[in-house]
Amino acid sequence: MRLMNSRLNSLDFFRGATVIAMIIANDPGSSKFRYQQLSHAAWEGCTVTDLIFPLFLFIVGISISLSFNKAITKGKTKKDLLLKSFKRGTIIFILGVLLNLFPGFDFTSLRIPGVLQRIALVYVFCSVIYLYVGPKSQYIWFISLLIGYYIIMSFVPVPGIGPPNLDPTNNFSAWFDRLILNGNIGPMGRGLYDSTGIFTTIPAIASGLSGIFIGRLLNSNKMHNEVKLIWMFIIGCTLLIIGWIWSFDFPMIKRLWTSSYVLHTSGVAILFFTTSYWFIDVLKLKKGIKPVLAFGSNALAAYFLASVFGKCTSAKILNDNNSFYSIKDWIYINILTKIFNPYNASFAYSILSLSIIFILVWWLYKRNIIIKV
């Protein structure tokens, strides 16, 4: 825990908006009644909800570039920063595993991958690349990760299955994760694949690198802010276009973190951040943004609290009629559906959940407290 110091407000705003979107998408009143853009694409495609996770990784990359550059100017060595990265990555990974275990802590069905676990791995790998790979070579890494992943997924036969394919359970990534994780994967893939598995983390590193590139641009003292904005806009649009073109051959699939998906979501992330940077840090239009900054300044705490809250309210309890229900079910059925139609009632529950987490992060924000690992 530490007190706030000088921070890039646009980054905190962007991070906070991403956390808010995540809470709304992750905690509906009913999974059966949710608007299309608040659900993940069934397989191919990219909804608003599918943008959230890569936006987090983009933010991780920007944060690495800004914080490491500042630390190096203050005399920190690369070894110091590397050790700090490994320590922080390990803690975040463990927190992710604990979230997977909560609330039952049943180790027999332990899922190893997860959102925080992927963030931790991307953070560590991107930190190593930032510290020990030159700027030009970092672009080569970015391109190589995306093309290499494309080649494997599109041209390498799947052992024991057959030709390369993008089928949910028979693709190379699913085979690899089953081989390495030996069943310790998520329920969404019915034990056959994990959307945050090991192999799909490879292109996810490129999502983090895209943030590092923008962070380096922000660190530059050779450009005025207006020039930085123009370059970020050009880069964002370029990635969007390339991702869209590539998607005709290598479709955008969030659960496979395909290369076209990386480029598309990185382009969106850059354009969203550029807009935030322009309004907040260039034009200094900061009125009314504090509630969002509260989420952004304590993003990890907000995510962890929201996950625990969601699991607690979704836990099934046996009632007097020998049927199972949860606190969420009771609120949704007995209160919200009496006021709204099923879809709006489901969305209203998301807002209720968001409001509860907001009370906690606002309390921290007003006391200038940031919880960090």
N, C-alpha and C positions, 0 to 999 in steps of 0.2 A: 504494500500500500504506500502511495506517496501523494504529495500535493501536486496540483497542476502547475505547470510552468508554461512558457510560451509555446503555443501549438498552432499548427496550420488549421485555421477554422474550417476551411473548405473540405479538408480531409476528414475532420471530425464530423462535419455535417454529412458528407458522403457515406462515411462509415455508419453513422447513426441512422440515416435513411435506409441503408441496406439491412441493418438489424431490425428496424421497424417492419420492413417488408418481409423479412424472414419470420418474425413472430406471427404476423397476420396470416402468412401462407401455411405455417406449420401447425397452427392450433385453431382449426375451424370447429364450429359446434358439431358438425356432422361431415364426415368424409364423403358421404353420398350426395350432399347438397353443397357444392362449392362452385363458384364461377370458374370457367375454363382457364382464365389467365391466373387464377390462384391455385391451380393444380399443375403438376409436372406433365409434360407431354407423355402420352402413353409409351412412345418409343422414339420415333423420328420427330423432329420439330423442336421449337424453342418458344416456350411461353414466358411470361414475365417472371414466374416463379423459377424457371430454369436459369434465369440470369443471376439469381441471388448468390449462389455458392461461388461462381467464378468472380463475381464482384468482390467477394471477401478476399480471394487469393490475389486479385489485382491490388487491393488495398494493402495486403501483406507486402507485396513487392515495393510499392511506394514507400511504405514505412521503413523497410530495410534500407532503401536508398537514402532517405532523409536522415534517419537516426544514425546510421553507420557513418555517413559523411560528417555529421556533426560530431560524433564521438572521435573520429580520426583527427579532426581539426583540434580537438581538445587533448590530444596526445595518447589516446587509446591505441594499443597495438592490434594487429589483425588476430593474433592469438587470443587476446582478451575478448574480442568480439566473437570469435569462433566458439570459445568456451561458453560464453553467455548464451549464444544461439543454441548450442547443444543442450544446455541446462533448461532453457526456456522451452525448447521443442519437446524435451522429455516430459516436462511437467504438463504441457498442453496435451500431449499424447495420453498420458496417464489419466488426466481429467476426462478425456474422451472415452477411455475404456470404462472408467467408473460410471459415466453416464449410461453406457450400454448395459452395465450390470444393475443399475438402479431401476426399480426399488427392491427387486427380489434377490439380487446378488447370487444368481444361480450360475456357477462357473461351468456347469456341464453344457450350457447353451451359450457360452460366452461368444459374443461377436467382437472380433478384434478391430476391423476397420470402422471408420465413422467420420463425421464431419471434422471434429477437432483433430482427429488423428491425421487426416489428410492435410489440414492446415499446418500441423506440426511438421510433417514431412516436407511439405513445400517450403515452409519457412527455413528449415535447416538446409535443404539443398540450394535454395536461392541465396542464402547467406554465404555458403561456401563459394558459389559461382561469383557472387558480387565481390567477395574478398580476394579470391585467388585467380580469377579469369579477367583478362583485360576487356575494356568496353567493346571493342570491335569483335572480339571472340565471343562475347556474350550474345551478340546477334547471331553468330554461327550456331551457338548452342540452341537458341530459340528455334531457328529454322530446322536444325538437325533433329530436335526432339519431335517436331510436328511431322516432318517428312519420314523419319525413321518409324514413327508409330503408324503412319499411313501405310508404309510398305509392309510392315508386319501384319497389320490387320487386313490388308487387301490382297496380299500375295503369298503369305506363308500358310501352308496347310495346317489345319488344327490336328495335333497328334491324337490318334484313336477315333477321330470324328470324320475328317474328310477335307474337302476344299475350303479355302478361306471364305468366311461369311460374316455377316453382321447380325445374325440371329441372336436373340437375347441369351440363350443358354449354350449355344454351340460355337460361339466365336472364340478367338484365340485368348482374349482377355479372361473370359469366363473359365476356360480350361486352365489357364495359368493360376488363377486365384484358387480354384478347387484343389489344384496340385499343391500349392504352397500353404494355404490356410487350413486345409484338411477339415473343412466343414465349419470353421469358425467365421461364418459370413452371415450377412443380414437376411432377415425373414422375407424382405420384399422380393428377393430373387429365388425364394423357395429353396434356399440352400444350394442353388446352382450357379449363382453369380452374385456379386456385391457391387452396388453402384459406386462405392467409394473404396474399391479393392486396390490391390497393389499395382497391377499393371496399368490401370487407367490413371494412376498417380503420375506416370511418366509425362504425358502431355499436360497434366495439371501444373507441372513445374513451369511450363511455358506461360501459363496464365499468370503466375507470379512474376516471371521475368518481364512480362509486358508492363507491369507496375514499376519494376526497377528502371526500365527505360524512361518512363514518364517522370519518375523521381529524379533521375539524372538530369533531365531537361529542366526541372524545377530548381535544381541546385546550381544551374549554370548562371554565372555572373556576366556572361557575354551577351545576354539577350534581355530586352525589355519584356515586361509582362505581356504586352500586346503581341509581341512576336512569339512568345511561348504559347499563347492561346491559339494563334494561327497554326503553328506546327502541331499542337495537340489535336486540333480539329482535323487537319489534313491526315494525320496518322490514324485517328479514329475512323474516319470515313474510308480510308484505304483498306484497313483491316476488315471493316464491314463488307466492302465490295469483294475482296479476295475470299473471305469466308463464304459469302453467298455463292460465288462462282464455284468454289471447291465443293460445296455441298451437293452439287449435281452428281459428283462422282463419289464423294465421301460424305454422306448425309450428316446433318447436325443431330447428334444423339447424346444427350446429357449423360446418360448412364454409362456410355462408353467414352465420354469426354473426347469425342473425335476432333481431329485437327481443325476442321471447318467450324466446329462449335467453339473451339478455343479462340480462333480469329474473330468470329462473330461477336462473342461475348466480351472479348478484350476491346473490340471496337466500340461496343455499347458502353463499357466501363469508362473508356477514355473520354467519350463524348459527354457522359453524365458528369464525370469529374471536371472536365473542362468548363461545363456550365456552372458547376458549383464554385470553381476557382474564379471564374469571371465575375459572378455576382457578389461573392462573399469577400474574396481577398483582393480583387482588383477594383471593383466598383464600391466596395465596402458597404454593401446592402445586407445588414445583419439583423434587422428588426424581425423579431418573431422566431428566430432559429434556435433559441436556447433549449426548448424541449427536445429537439433533434440532437443538438450537441450533447445533451445529457446521456443519450443512448450511445453516441459516438465516442465519448470520452471513457466510457466503461463498457465497451462492446463485449468483451469476454465475459464479464460478470453478468451482463444482460442476457447473453446467449445461454449461459449456464443456468441462471435463475429461471429463464423461460422454459428450458428443457425439463428441469426438475418440476416446475409448476405444472407443465403439461402432462408429465408422467403421473404425478400425484392425482390430478383431477380426472385423469382417464382411467385410473386403476378401478377395476370392477369390484363391487361389493355385493354380497349376497343379502337381499332384502327379505322382508317377512313373507313374501309370496314365493320364496325359493327361486327367484330369478336374479340375474346379475345386472347391475347398473353401476354407473359412475357418477361422480359429482357433476362432471360435464354433461352427461346424459340428462340428469335431473334438471339442470339449469336450462339446457337447450329445449327439452320437451315441455317442461312445466311452466316456463316463464317466457322464453324468447319466441317460441313458435305460436304463443298466444297473442303476440304483438306483431310479428313479421311473418312473411311467407318463408318457407323452409330455407331458401338460399340466403335471404337477408338475415334470417335468424342465425344461420351458420356464420355469416360474416360478422354479425353483432357480437357473437361470442368471441371471435378473434379480437375485436376491438376491446372487449371486456378484459381479456387476457393481457392485451397490450397495456391497458390502463393500469393494471395491477403491477406489472413490471416497471412501468413508468414511475410509479410512486417510489419504488425502491431506488431506481437510478437517479431520480430527481433529488432524493435525499442526499445521495452521494455527491451529486453535482453542486448543490447549494453549499456543501461543506468543502468544496474543492478537493475531493478525495478521488483518486484513481486507483482501482485495484488492479495490480499487474503481477505477472509471474516472472 
